[in-house]
Amino acid sequence: MPSLGFPELIIILVIALVIFGPKKLPEIGKAMGSSIKEFKKATKDIVNSEDDAK
């Protein structure tokens, strides 16, 4: 998959603004950030438990 450049990110942001509106975007960003944080934490826990098992 090719990497996204600056123009592509701008287009995605504009589409998100049109679909969700400016009031909803901060809430969506916060939810995505917390989801990524939980995913990283779970991944770290799995790696640590495998290291402890060895």
PEWO-V671120 format. One record per pair of residues at least 4 apart in sequence whose C-alpha atoms are under 7 Angstrom apart, sorted by the first residue. I is the first residue (numbers start at 1). J is the second residue. D is the distance in whole Angstrom. If there is no record, write none. Layout:
i=I j=J d=D
i=I j=J d=D
This chain:
i=4 j=8 d=6
i=4 j=9 d=7
i=5 j=9 d=6
i=6 j=10 d=6
i=7 j=11 d=6
i=8 j=12 d=6
i=9 j=13 d=6
i=10 j=14 d=6
i=11 j=15 d=6
i=12 j=16 d=6
i=13 j=17 d=6
i=14 j=18 d=6
i=15 j=19 d=6
i=16 j=20 d=6
i=17 j=21 d=5
i=17 j=22 d=6
i=20 j=24 d=6
i=20 j=25 d=7
i=21 j=25 d=7
i=24 j=28 d=6
i=25 j=29 d=6
i=26 j=30 d=6
i=27 j=31 d=6
i=28 j=32 d=6
i=29 j=33 d=6
i=30 j=34 d=6
i=31 j=35 d=6
i=32 j=36 d=6
i=33 j=37 d=6
i=34 j=38 d=6
i=35 j=39 d=6
i=36 j=40 d=6
i=37 j=41 d=6
i=38 j=42 d=6
i=39 j=43 d=6
i=40 j=44 d=6
i=41 j=45 d=6
i=42 j=46 d=6
i=43 j=47 d=6
i=44 j=48 d=6
i=45 j=49 d=6
i=46 j=50 d=6
i=47 j=51 d=6
i=48 j=52 d=6
i=49 j=53 d=6
i=50 j=54 d=7
